[in-house]
């Protein structure tokens, strides 16, 4: 499988002329694609690409191997299709709990691959907060779902009942309305907690992350409004109501586009995970979802 993935990386980079565009097409990170290319070339003992100002170009060896590589991938696809035709089509319904925005959890790519592999499988999406998704997976109301928690923690208190697979790591930042830079001159948690906060219900990862650092210090955020949707939180911060937490990509975009203030040196690590009941992991629809998930996200983060 690793050789096949390296072959796909070689063909994709050859077609795109760029590791970044190939990574986007393969739904992998740029470092992952670069590593596969490096291992592929080392295994062959050949140099297949040369660098150029705007990307990568095939060497003569690379040009000679590209048609054979494309034929090999086509043969693998044909074999896979033939093998699948020998099995009964997977049917049923997969109930998926989603959180935050679809782009961040790669929902489109996940559903696209799932439909390709199991066209007779119905999917039912239910959007909510991490805590509510966890509860519904535990009760069997959802088959699988996405979940947010600090890296390594997974679903708190459910290690024996709910399994999880970490997909990616990122950080939350403290953001404040435009013009609040002077109010964020001090970024110790006692000073931050005293400022007005847009808080969230206990089911929200924002609540769990914030209280994870404040509770041990005996601090309580000065909540002035409570919301249960990330979009509402951002709107209230933009309107000057108070502070909130925001994922790193959102925080940086809001700072650049709308002038929101990001507290310097304050970052709360978080992990995006996929969860399912451990005793249901062998069920056909869940096993299929996990296999598709690997194709979308690749290897788990270190």
N, C-alpha and C positions, 0 to 999 in steps of 0.2 A: 504494500500500500504506500509506503514511503517513496519507493521508486516511481510509482504511478503519480503521486503528488508532485514529485520533482519534475517528471515529464510534463505534467500540466503547467507547471511554473515556467519551464523552458519555452513551451509553445506560446503561452500567453505573453511572456516578455518579448518574444520574437515578433509576435503580431502587433503588440502595442508599442514596442520600442521604448518602454518605460516600466520600471519596477513598480512605481506608484499606481499607474493605471492598471497594470496586471494584478496587483494586490487588490485593488477595488473590484475587478472583475471576478477574482477568485474568492473574495470575501475573506482575505487574510491580511495580516499586517505587512508593511514593507519589510521589516527585519526578517519575518518568517519567509517571505519569498526570496529575499537575498540569500538567506542561509540555505534554502533548498537548491538554489542555483549553484552556490559555492560547492555544496556536497555533490551535486550532480556532475559538475565539471571535474571535480577531484576524482570521482569514481570512474569517469571516462578517461581521465588523463588528457583532457583536451580543453582548449580555451574556445568557448563558443560565442563570446561577446567581446566587443571592444567599446570603450567609452567614447562618447562624442559630446559636444557641447549641450545638446538638448535630449540626451538619453543614451540608449545602448543600441548598437548595431551588430548584426551577426558577422562573425568572422567567416572565412571560407569554410572552415570545418562546421560551423553552425549552420550555414546555408546548405551544406551537403546533408546534414542530419535532419533538418526541419521537415522535409516531406515524409521521411520514415517515421518521425515522431508523430506527425499528424495522422498517418495511417495507423499507427499503433493505438492512439487514443480512439480513433474511429472503430477499430476492431474491439477494443475493450468496451466501448459503448454498445456495440452490436451484441457482444457476448452478454453484457449485463441485461439488455433488453430481452434476449432469448431466454436467459435464466429466469427472469421475472415472469415470463409468459408461462413457465412450467408450474407456477404456483397460483393458487387462487388469489384473486385481488383482495387486498386488505380493505375491509369495510368497517363501518362503524362511525362513531363520533368522538372527536378529541376536544375536550373542553379546556381552554387555555386561559389562565389568568394573566393579564397584561398590566404593566405599570408604566409610569412616566410617559415619554413620547415614543411612537413606533420606530422612529429612525434610530434612537439610541439603543434599543433592544434588538435591532435588526429584524423586526417582525416581518417586513415585506420579503426579505430574502429567505427567512425561515419558512413562511407559508408557501412561497413559490417552489422551493425545493420539495416541500412536503406534498404539494399537489402533483408535482411531476412524478414523484415516487409512488404515491398512493392516490390516484385520481378519484377513487370511489370513497375516500375517507372524508367525512364532513368535519369541519372545524367550527367551533363556537367560541367566540372571544368574550371575555368579561373583564372590564377595566376596573381597577381599584388601587388601593394602597398596599404596600408590601405586607403589612400585618393582616389585612383582610384576605389577601390572596393565600397567605399561609394557613389561616383558619379554614378557608374553604377547601384547600387541598387536603388538609388533615381530616376534614369531615367527609371527603369524597365528593363534594359538590363540583370540584374542578379536578381534572386529571393531572394537569401539570401547571406550572406558573413561573413567573419571573419574580425575583426577590432581591431586596437590597439589605445589606448588613456589613459591618466592618469585616475586612478580610480575615478568613479563618474561623469566623464565628458561625456562619450559616444560620439556619432557623433556631433561635435560642430555645433551649429546653426540649428540643424535639429530635435529638441526635439518633435515637433508636427508632423513631417513627417516620420522620420525613428526611429523605435523602436530598442532597443538593450537589450541584456541580458549578464551581465558580467559572464565569465566562470572561470577565475582565475586571481590572482594578482601576479606580479613579479617585478623585478627591472632591469633597464639598468645600466651598469657600463661604465666608460671611460677606454678604453684599449689603450695601446701604444706599439710600437715595442720593442722587446727584447733589453736590454741595455739602455733603456730610463729612468731607475729609477731615475737618478739624475735630469733629466729634469722635472720629476713629483714630485720633492721635495716639491714644493708649489702647493697645490690643490685648491686654491681659483679660482673662475671662470675667473677673469681677467688674471691670469697667464696661466690658461688652454687655454683660447680663443686665446692667442697670439701664441701658438704652432701650427705647421702645422696640419690641419684637413682634413680628407676625408669626404666630405659633401654629402648630398643627396638632391633630388628634394623635393619640398614642399609637395607632396603627401605622402612622407615617414614619418613614425612615428618618425624616428631618427631626422628628420628636426624639426618636431613639438615639440618634447621633448627638444631638444637642444635650440631652439629659445625661448621656454617657460621660460627658466631660464636666457638666455642671453639678450633677448630684454628688460626686465624691468631694466636691469643694464646698458643699452646703449652699449652693447658689440656685436661684430660681430666675428664669428669664422674665423680664418685665413685659409680659404679653399684653398687647393693646388690640389685637385682632386675631381670630383663628380662622383658618381656611383649610380645605382638604384637597386642593388642586394646585399643582405647581404653577400653572398659568395665572391663577388668581394671586398667588404669592408674588410673582414677578410684577403684576399690575399694581399691587399695593406698594411695593418697594418703589416702583417708578413714580407713583403718586405722592411719595414722601411720607408714607405712614410709618415705616420702621424698617428694621433689619430682617434678614432672612438668610437661609442657607441656599446655595445653588451649586449645581454640578459645575466642574471646572470649565467645560466648554461653554455652558450658558453664562457663567460669571464673566469670562473673558469677552464674550460677544456683547453682553450688556454694558460692560465698561467701555468697549470701543464704540458701540453704536449709539448708546443712550447716556453715556457719561456716569453710569452708576459707579459707586466707590466699592472697591474690594479691599477688605482688611488685610494688610500686609502680614505675611508670616503665619497666617492662621489657616490650617488645612486639616480636614477630617477625612481620613482614608475610608474608602468604602469599596465593596465588591458587588458586582451584579452576578446573581446566581440563577440557576434553573432548578426548580424543586418538584418533587413527586413523592408519593407515599412509597416507602421502602418495600412494603409488601406487595406493591403492584408493579415493580420495576420490570418483571418478566412479561407483563401483558403486551400483546402485539402492538397496540396503538402507541403505548408509551415507549416501548423499545424502538419503534420506528421514529418517534419524535426525538429520542436521544441520539439516534444515528444521524438524523438530519441536522441536529444541533451541532454535532461535531464537524459536519461539512461546512456549516455557516461560520462557526467561531474558531475552528482549528484547535490546537493544543491549549489546555488551560494555562492561565498565567502562573508564573513561578511563585 
